[in-house]
Amino acid sequence: MFSVPVGILDSNIAELRAIVKAIDLSASNCHLHHQHLIIESDSVNAIRWMNNPLSRHWKHHNLFSYVNRLKAYFVSITFSHIFRESNCMADGLAKQGVRRSSEFVAWL
């Protein structure tokens, strides 16, 4: 579980970056190496991008390439869609990140 401010971003890109960060954090934990990793997100687009390489936008090639390198740490990674209402903790963390981003903008 984590929450970080990402600035002003499209919600789909914020979700994509959260997925990449989750995989990165998992790969940094040697106890999770050679395990099956399950990533859930309420972003239909981000999950589609992760599951279907042909649907990925070229602008985010570096993020997808990084994920492909990180996949080597795991037996497999499953990406699945979960409705926002099914994961109140993730929704709360996302809202917290938005508030921190808007507080940052207010200070500028």
SEKOLKE-91820 format. One record per residue (C-alpha): chain; x, y, z; residue in one letter. Coordinates in nm, 2 decimals, padded with zeros to 4 digits. Example, Ala and Ser with C-alpha at 12.3 -4.5 7.8 and 13.67 -1.06 7.14 Angstrom:
// residues 2
<doke mol="A" xx="01.23" yy="-00.45" zz="00.78" type="a"/>
<doke mol="A" xx="01.37" yy="-00.11" zz="00.71" type="s"/>
This chain:
// residues 108
<doke mol="A" xx="00.00" yy="00.00" zz="00.00" type="m"/>
<doke mol="A" xx="00.14" yy="00.34" zz="-00.10" type="f"/>
<doke mol="A" xx="00.04" yy="00.69" zz="-00.20" type="s"/>
<doke mol="A" xx="00.25" yy="00.95" zz="-00.37" type="v"/>
<doke mol="A" xx="00.17" yy="01.28" zz="-00.52" type="p"/>
<doke mol="A" xx="00.21" yy="01.27" zz="-00.90" type="v"/>
<doke mol="A" xx="00.12" yy="01.63" zz="-00.99" type="g"/>
<doke mol="A" xx="-00.14" yy="01.71" zz="-01.25" type="i"/>
<doke mol="A" xx="-00.20" yy="01.41" zz="-01.47" type="l"/>
<doke mol="A" xx="-00.46" yy="01.24" zz="-01.67" type="d"/>
<doke mol="A" xx="-00.63" yy="00.98" zz="-01.44" type="s"/>
<doke mol="A" xx="-00.54" yy="00.70" zz="-01.68" type="n"/>
<doke mol="A" xx="-00.17" yy="00.79" zz="-01.67" type="i"/>
<doke mol="A" xx="-00.18" yy="00.83" zz="-01.29" type="a"/>
<doke mol="A" xx="-00.32" yy="00.47" zz="-01.28" type="e"/>
<doke mol="A" xx="-00.06" yy="00.34" zz="-01.52" type="l"/>
<doke mol="A" xx="00.22" yy="00.50" zz="-01.31" type="r"/>
<doke mol="A" xx="00.07" yy="00.35" zz="-01.00" type="a"/>
<doke mol="A" xx="00.08" yy="00.00" zz="-01.16" type="i"/>
<doke mol="A" xx="00.44" yy="00.05" zz="-01.26" type="v"/>
<doke mol="A" xx="00.53" yy="00.17" zz="-00.91" type="k"/>
<doke mol="A" xx="00.36" yy="-00.14" zz="-00.76" type="a"/>
<doke mol="A" xx="00.55" yy="-00.37" zz="-00.98" type="i"/>
<doke mol="A" xx="00.87" yy="-00.19" zz="-00.91" type="d"/>
<doke mol="A" xx="00.82" yy="-00.21" zz="-00.53" type="l"/>
<doke mol="A" xx="00.73" yy="-00.58" zz="-00.56" type="s"/>
<doke mol="A" xx="01.04" yy="-00.65" zz="-00.77" type="a"/>
<doke mol="A" xx="01.26" yy="-00.48" zz="-00.50" type="s"/>
<doke mol="A" xx="01.13" yy="-00.73" zz="-00.24" type="n"/>
<doke mol="A" xx="01.34" yy="-01.05" zz="-00.29" type="c"/>
<doke mol="A" xx="01.07" yy="-01.25" zz="-00.10" type="h"/>
<doke mol="A" xx="00.84" yy="-01.19" zz="-00.39" type="l"/>
<doke mol="A" xx="01.08" yy="-01.30" zz="-00.66" type="h"/>
<doke mol="A" xx="00.97" yy="-01.61" zz="-00.85" type="h"/>
<doke mol="A" xx="00.61" yy="-01.56" zz="-00.74" type="q"/>
<doke mol="A" xx="00.29" yy="-01.49" zz="-00.92" type="h"/>
<doke mol="A" xx="00.20" yy="-01.12" zz="-00.89" type="l"/>
<doke mol="A" xx="-00.16" yy="-01.00" zz="-00.92" type="i"/>
<doke mol="A" xx="-00.21" yy="-00.63" zz="-01.00" type="i"/>
<doke mol="A" xx="-00.57" yy="-00.49" zz="-00.97" type="e"/>
<doke mol="A" xx="-00.68" yy="-00.14" zz="-01.08" type="s"/>
<doke mol="A" xx="-01.01" yy="00.03" zz="-01.13" type="d"/>
<doke mol="A" xx="-00.88" yy="00.18" zz="-01.46" type="s"/>
<doke mol="A" xx="-01.01" yy="-00.01" zz="-01.75" type="v"/>
<doke mol="A" xx="-00.77" yy="00.17" zz="-01.98" type="n"/>
<doke mol="A" xx="-00.46" yy="00.10" zz="-01.78" type="a"/>
<doke mol="A" xx="-00.55" yy="-00.27" zz="-01.74" type="i"/>
<doke mol="A" xx="-00.62" yy="-00.30" zz="-02.12" type="r"/>
<doke mol="A" xx="-00.28" yy="-00.14" zz="-02.19" type="w"/>
<doke mol="A" xx="-00.11" yy="-00.39" zz="-01.96" type="m"/>
<doke mol="A" xx="-00.29" yy="-00.69" zz="-02.11" type="n"/>
<doke mol="A" xx="-00.28" yy="-00.58" zz="-02.48" type="n"/>
<doke mol="A" xx="00.05" yy="-00.44" zz="-02.60" type="p"/>
<doke mol="A" xx="-00.12" yy="-00.34" zz="-02.93" type="l"/>
<doke mol="A" xx="-00.34" yy="-00.10" zz="-02.75" type="s"/>
<doke mol="A" xx="-00.06" yy="00.09" zz="-02.58" type="r"/>
<doke mol="A" xx="00.02" yy="00.45" zz="-02.67" type="h"/>
<doke mol="A" xx="00.37" yy="00.51" zz="-02.80" type="w"/>
<doke mol="A" xx="00.42" yy="00.81" zz="-02.56" type="k"/>
<doke mol="A" xx="00.44" yy="00.57" zz="-02.27" type="h"/>
<doke mol="A" xx="00.68" yy="00.33" zz="-02.43" type="h"/>
<doke mol="A" xx="00.94" yy="00.38" zz="-02.15" type="n"/>
<doke mol="A" xx="00.69" yy="00.28" zz="-01.88" type="l"/>
<doke mol="A" xx="00.59" yy="-00.04" zz="-02.07" type="f"/>
<doke mol="A" xx="00.95" yy="-00.12" zz="-02.14" type="s"/>
<doke mol="A" xx="01.04" yy="-00.09" zz="-01.77" type="y"/>
<doke mol="A" xx="00.75" yy="-00.32" zz="-01.68" type="v"/>
<doke mol="A" xx="00.87" yy="-00.58" zz="-01.93" type="n"/>
<doke mol="A" xx="01.22" yy="-00.57" zz="-01.77" type="r"/>
<doke mol="A" xx="01.06" yy="-00.61" zz="-01.42" type="l"/>
<doke mol="A" xx="00.85" yy="-00.91" zz="-01.53" type="k"/>
<doke mol="A" xx="01.17" yy="-01.12" zz="-01.52" type="a"/>
<doke mol="A" xx="01.15" yy="-01.12" zz="-01.14" type="y"/>
<doke mol="A" xx="00.82" yy="-01.30" zz="-01.13" type="f"/>
<doke mol="A" xx="00.68" yy="-01.63" zz="-01.26" type="v"/>
<doke mol="A" xx="00.39" yy="-01.42" zz="-01.40" type="s"/>
<doke mol="A" xx="00.20" yy="-01.10" zz="-01.36" type="i"/>
<doke mol="A" xx="-00.18" yy="-01.09" zz="-01.39" type="t"/>
<doke mol="A" xx="-00.35" yy="-00.76" zz="-01.45" type="f"/>
<doke mol="A" xx="-00.72" yy="-00.74" zz="-01.37" type="s"/>
<doke mol="A" xx="-00.99" yy="-00.48" zz="-01.34" type="h"/>
<doke mol="A" xx="-01.16" yy="-00.42" zz="-01.01" type="i"/>
<doke mol="A" xx="-01.44" yy="-00.17" zz="-00.95" type="f"/>
<doke mol="A" xx="-01.36" yy="00.13" zz="-00.74" type="r"/>
<doke mol="A" xx="-01.63" yy="00.04" zz="-00.50" type="e"/>
<doke mol="A" xx="-01.46" yy="-00.29" zz="-00.43" type="s"/>
<doke mol="A" xx="-01.14" yy="-00.13" zz="-00.30" type="n"/>
<doke mol="A" xx="-01.21" yy="00.15" zz="-00.07" type="c"/>
<doke mol="A" xx="-00.85" yy="00.16" zz="00.05" type="m"/>
<doke mol="A" xx="-00.71" yy="00.23" zz="-00.30" type="a"/>
<doke mol="A" xx="-00.98" yy="00.48" zz="-00.37" type="d"/>
<doke mol="A" xx="-00.90" yy="00.66" zz="-00.05" type="g"/>
<doke mol="A" xx="-00.52" yy="00.67" zz="-00.12" type="l"/>
<doke mol="A" xx="-00.59" yy="00.80" zz="-00.47" type="a"/>
<doke mol="A" xx="-00.81" yy="01.08" zz="-00.33" type="k"/>
<doke mol="A" xx="-00.54" yy="01.16" zz="-00.08" type="q"/>
<doke mol="A" xx="-00.29" yy="01.19" zz="-00.36" type="g"/>
<doke mol="A" xx="-00.52" yy="01.43" zz="-00.55" type="v"/>
<doke mol="A" xx="-00.56" yy="01.65" zz="-00.24" type="r"/>
<doke mol="A" xx="-00.18" yy="01.66" zz="-00.19" type="r"/>
<doke mol="A" xx="-00.14" yy="01.76" zz="-00.56" type="s"/>
<doke mol="A" xx="-00.40" yy="02.04" zz="-00.53" type="s"/>
<doke mol="A" xx="-00.24" yy="02.16" zz="-00.21" type="e"/>
<doke mol="A" xx="00.10" yy="02.18" zz="-00.40" type="f"/>
<doke mol="A" xx="-00.06" yy="02.39" zz="-00.67" type="v"/>
<doke mol="A" xx="-00.22" yy="02.62" zz="-00.41" type="a"/>
<doke mol="A" xx="00.13" yy="02.69" zz="-00.27" type="w"/>
<doke mol="A" xx="00.27" yy="02.79" zz="-00.62" type="l"/>
